[in-house]
């Protein structure tokens, strides 16, 4: 099941591009390298593709960046302890007891998450870890039962509401000068699954850019961060998968250094009673998996921001989502933000750009006109 989920992640967002292999006749500036490693953190894969670098230098660089990626996994892990390392689990374990001194990366991640909490009016909330823990336990059990041909269980509304009672940023104290984080309510916990992988991908991309690399792709389990235009100067072509597996993929053309991140109901789910598909993106209003769309794909510069936005917009109506999009654009006037929603063929929102596939409506923002096909 783990590798089936991994395959789904790989297919969820694919890049249609030709990757050149190294040949001795090419000058260094045109040499391109690629590699991929599985099970290296965040329950997924990590790859660098089409990087303009000599193979010897690339191998060393990849090893260093892979270690960094694994370190981010350890820092943001809420399930495992690591010797000599204070991570998110340490912070949760010390809730109501004492502040925890942490590395800068944790502070930066939490501050970015808090910014999106405020921007989204609470729709993106990493402090509802207790609620997400309940769903994690039911999903883990449900996936095991599904492998035996049995349906998983559904948590009751009462159980979910009790878990959700303890959440909120008012219980999280971040002291940047002391490098500490303290959760004052012992029943509040953090879950950064909606931002951590994108944050890590962005940090890796920034490292490469600081080295002068402005081409190729960082791919963290389907979170794609392009480092510049394709080597021939053309657009990237990003595919958004058909959840029904009919190969009716939508293709978006996008240019330059930009991130592409998709949140979908076909990733990390189990089948519950009456063949209900129960995925991992929980709506804080209903406390159950959001059911407005099959996927939401974000195109913006920063991969961490793209992660937050895809998760948040998945739980919001189209109208609410457009308000958040405009708020983000106003707060980041030098950035781009374009969005694609994939939904069942039901009533369309008013004044929307869309196209149809055999099974879905594909909604998209104005900036993708003439750049999307399906």
Secondary structure as GFF3:
##gff-version 3
##sequence-region A 1 374
A	DSSP	alpha_helix	2	12	.	.	.	ID=ss1
A	DSSP	beta_strand	13	15	.	.	.	ID=ss2
A	DSSP	three_ten_helix	28	30	.	.	.	ID=ss3
A	DSSP	beta_strand	32	37	.	.	.	ID=ss4
A	DSSP	beta_strand	46	52	.	.	.	ID=ss5
A	DSSP	alpha_helix	55	76	.	.	.	ID=ss6
A	DSSP	alpha_helix	88	93	.	.	.	ID=ss7
A	DSSP	beta_strand	100	101	.	.	.	ID=ss8
A	DSSP	alpha_helix	104	119	.	.	.	ID=ss9
A	DSSP	alpha_helix	129	147	.	.	.	ID=ss10
A	DSSP	alpha_helix	157	164	.	.	.	ID=ss11
A	DSSP	three_ten_helix	169	171	.	.	.	ID=ss12
A	DSSP	beta_strand	172	175	.	.	.	ID=ss13
A	DSSP	beta_strand	180	183	.	.	.	ID=ss14
A	DSSP	alpha_helix	196	210	.	.	.	ID=ss15
A	DSSP	beta_strand	217	220	.	.	.	ID=ss16
A	DSSP	beta_strand	223	226	.	.	.	ID=ss17
A	DSSP	beta_strand	236	240	.	.	.	ID=ss18
A	DSSP	beta_strand	250	254	.	.	.	ID=ss19
A	DSSP	beta_strand	259	264	.	.	.	ID=ss20
A	DSSP	beta_strand	269	271	.	.	.	ID=ss21
A	DSSP	three_ten_helix	273	275	.	.	.	ID=ss22
A	DSSP	beta_strand	277	279	.	.	.	ID=ss23
A	DSSP	beta_strand	295	300	.	.	.	ID=ss24
A	DSSP	alpha_helix	303	315	.	.	.	ID=ss25
A	DSSP	alpha_helix	318	331	.	.	.	ID=ss26
A	DSSP	beta_strand	337	344	.	.	.	ID=ss27
A	DSSP	beta_strand	353	356	.	.	.	ID=ss28
A	DSSP	beta_strand	360	364	.	.	.	ID=ss29
A	DSSP	three_ten_helix	366	368	.	.	.	ID=ss30
A	DSSP	beta_strand	372	373	.	.	.	ID=ss31
###
